[in-house]
């Protein structure tokens, strides 16, 4: 009798399962402060609250032609940067997508449950095909299905999304519900996760556009690997208006952007920023923003450079976490194969 009471009490004391989050980032080049402040910084915060599975989405990157050596280096560098930015492998998984073949395997299966019309309506396909008119390959059209597979493979409860990923999550939910409607409860239907703090960083040269490393004007973006002197130059040349009063306004896109960055880096409110720079010019404000960004980036750069000195270690870490991810993925694949009547080894 006492044993039953003890076991019942233990069951009651067992903490509830953490919700699972999946997120992946393409190794398409160096990371900007926009990437960091808008998404990556939240990775370390999320791993304390949720069960997080993170990946470098290197299979997705293949939709654009890659130089093999540069591609390999970019993938390793992104992995190192994510670790340097606070991703803790003792609290989450971090691996390369290509190390878990089930991503591609499930993508093919789910492509047969995704309608042509759904893919043809994807706005990112239209944008990317316009930018890469010389290489409009089938993968560019079907890559949203791979994104669906990435998420459903791990039975993710939530997916962190920005405005440009909303359409892809809607497709993921539609495909999951369609499959579940035929075969029963196979996939978790994920919800969007909107991080409590996620800055939208705009171009320093044209603050009406989102900051992007693909911009032809290199002064428009700040890389996480930029030297302090380069960062200061970029902020000092940032486009602003002619008023020279640090405050928000509908015609002050440049200052609005700099205030967003300064607030995101320092944690200060708009009122505190306005009070701090009352009676001062834009030059003082730009310098302060640049210095705050340098202070934020320097310890990350130090850790990043240290990690890159041992690429064997980085690859070993990715392999170890890929094995753990593959075990989770296999449970999903076993269920999928059984439901649709496919034999599996």
N, C-alpha and C positions, 0 to 999 in steps of 0.2 A: 504493500500500500504506500509506504513512504517513498519507495523507488518511483512509483507512478507520479506522486506529488512532486518529487524532485525533478523528474524529466519534464513534467508539465511546466514547472516554474522556469526551467532552463529554456524551454521553447518560447515562453512569454518574454523572457529577458533577451532573446536573440534580436539584435538590431535589424531593422527593416533593410531590405536590399537597396543599395544605392541605385539611382537611375543611371542608365548607361548613355554616354554621349560618344558619337563618332564624328571626327572631323579630319579632313585631309587637305594638304596644300601642294600645289604643283611646284616642282623645282625648276621654274622657268627663268631663273636669274636671281640677282641679289634682292634682298628684302628692303623695302622702304620703311620709313617711320610711319607711313600710313598703314602698311600691313601690320606693323607691330602694335600701334595704338588702336587700330580698328579691330584687330582679331587676336593676334598672337599673345599679347599681354594677358588676355583672358584665359589662355590655356593653363597657366600655372594656378590661377584662381579656381578654375573649374575642377582641376584634379583633386582639390581638397574637399569638394562637395559631392562630386559625381564619380562614377567609374568611367574613366576616359580612355578611349582608344584613338590614337592619333597615327596618321600615316603621311608619308610623302607620296603624292599621287603621280608617280613617275610614268605609269601607263597612260594616263590622260595627256601627258606632255607630248606623247608620240604623234598626236594629231598635227603637230607642226614639225617639219624636218629638223633633226638635231644632229649636231656634230658629236659623235660618240664620246670623245674625250671630254669635251665641254659638258655634255649631258651628265656623264658619270661624276665629274667634279661638282656640278651644280647640285646633284642629288646628295652627295656627301656633305657639301657645305650647308645645305638647308637643314640636314639632320643635326649638324653641329650647332647651327644658329638656334634651332628650336631648343636644344639642351641648354645653350648659353642664355636663352631668354627665360629659363626657369622650368621647362618641362622636366619633371622628375620621374625617372623610370621606376622608382620604388612605389610610385602612386598611380602609374598609368602604363600604357603600352605605346611605344613609338617605333615604327618599322617602315620599310619601303613596301609599297603596294605590290610591286612585282614579285616580292618574296612569298606571297600567298596566292598561288594559282587559282584558288577558288573565286577570287574577284572576277577574273576573266570567264571562268566556268559558269558562274551564276549569271553573269552579264548576258551570255549567249541564251541561256534558258529564258531569262526575263525579257529578252528582245522579242520572243515569240508571244509575249503577253502585253507588248507595248504597241500601240497603233501608229501607223505611218503619220497620220494627221497630228498626233500628239507631238511627235518629234519635229515635224515641219513647222509647228507654231513656236518652237523654241527661239527666243530672240537672240540668244548668244550664238546660235548657229548662223543666223543672218549676219550678225556683226563680224564673227570670225571668218566667215566665207568671203565677206567683202574685203577684209584685211589680208587674206591669203588666197586671192583669186587664182593663183597659179597652182594651188594644191588643195582643191576642195575634195578631200577624200571621204570615203564612207565613214571612217572613224569620227570625223568632224560632225557628221550628222547623227551618229548613234552614241556618241560619248555620254549623253545624259542617261542612257541605260546602264552604262558602267557606274555612273554616280549612284543610280538607284541600287545597283548590286552592292556597291561599297557600304551603303547604309544598312540595307536589309540583311546582309550577310552576318552582321554582328548583333542583330536584333536591337538596334539602338532605340532608346526611348525618345531621345531628343537630338537635334542637329543644330549647332550654332549657324545662323544664317544672316547674311546682309541682304539688302534690297535686291541685288543682282542674282542671288541664289533662291529667291522665293519660288520662282517658277519650277526649279528643279525639285524642290521639296514637295511641291504640289504633285508633280509627276510621280515621285516616290510613293506618296500616300495613295495615289490613284492605282498604281501598279500593285502595291501591297494589298489593297482592298479588293482589287479584281482577282488576284491569285487566291486570297483567303475566301472570297465568295465562291470559288470553284472547289477548293480543296480543304476548306476548314481553316482553323487558326494556325497558320504556318509562320507568318511574319508579324513582327511588332510594327504597328503603324506609327511612325515617328511624329512627334510634335516639333515645332520650331522652338529653338531656345534663343531668346534675345538677351545677350549679356547686359547686366546693369550698367556697365561702363564700356562704351565703344565709340571712340571718336571717329568722325568722318573727316579725314584730312584731305584738303584740296591742294591743287597745284600752287606752288609759290609764284609761278609766272602768270598763271591764268586761274585765279581762285574760283572761277565758275565751273571748273572741271576737277574731277577727282585726281589726286596725285597718282602718277603712274610712271614706272621706270621705263616704259616704252616711249615716253615723250621725247621728241627730238631735242628739246631744250633741256640740257642736263641741269640747269639751274632751277628747274621746276620741281625737282624731287630731291629728297635727302635719303641716302642709303644708310643702312645700319652699319656699314663698313666704311663710311666716309671719314676722312681725317677731321679733327676739330677745326682746323683752319678752313677746310672746304665747307664744313657745315656753317661756320660763321659767315663766310662769303655769301652763301646761298640765302641765308636769312636776311642779311643786310641788303641784298638786292631784291628781296621779295616785293611784289607789286602791291601798292597800297593806294589810297585816295589822297587828295590834297588838303584835307582838313587838319591833320596833325593832332587830332584829339583821340586818345585811346578810349574808345567806347564802341558799342555795337550800333549798327544802323543798316537800313535796307540798301543803301548805296555804298556800303563799306565792306564788300566781300573779302578783300584782302585782310583787313583788320579783324573781321569776324573769324577768318581762318586762323590767323595768328593767335587770337584769343582762345580759340578751340584747342590749339596745340599747347599753348601755355597752361591752360586749365587742366588738360589731360596729363601733362607731365608733372605739374606742381601740386595739383589737387585744389587749387585756389578757385574761388567763385568769381563770377563776373564783377560783382561789387568790389571784391578785394583787389582784383586786377585794375579796375578803374581808379580806385583810391591809390594804389601803389604808383600809378603813372600819371596822376593828376599833375598838371603843370609841366610834364615832360613831353618830349617829341617822339615821333615814330622811330627815330634812330635809337634812342634809349630802349624803347620797347623791343625792337628787332634784335638788339644785342642781348637783351635779357632772355628772349625766347631761344635764341641760338645757344646761349650759355646753359640754359636749362636742359636743352636737348643733348648737348655735349655731355653734361653730367649724368644724364640718364643712360646714354649709349656707352660711355667709356668702360664701365665694369662688364657690360655684355661683350664688348669687343675683346677685352682681356681674356675672358673665359672662352670665347669663340676661337681666338688665335691659339690658345693652349690646346683646345680639343683637336684642332686641325693638324697638330703636330703628330698625332697618333691616329691615322686613318684606319689602321688595323683594328684598333679598339672601337672606333665608330661602327665599322662593319660588323664586328662581333656583337655589339649591342643591338644593332638592327636585326641580325639573325636570331638572337635570343628572343627578342620580343615578337618576331615574325612567327616563331614556333608556337608561342603562346596564343597569338592571334589565330594561327591556322587551326589550333585545337578548338577554339570557339567557332570558327567558320565551318569546321567539319561537322559539328553538331547540326548546324543549319542545313548543310548540304545533304546529310543523311536523311533529314526530315523531308527536304524537297524531292530528292530522288524517290523516296518511298511513296510519297503522295502522288507523283505523276507517273509512277510505274517504270522507272529506269533502274537497271541493275547497278550496284555500286560495290567496288571492292571493299 
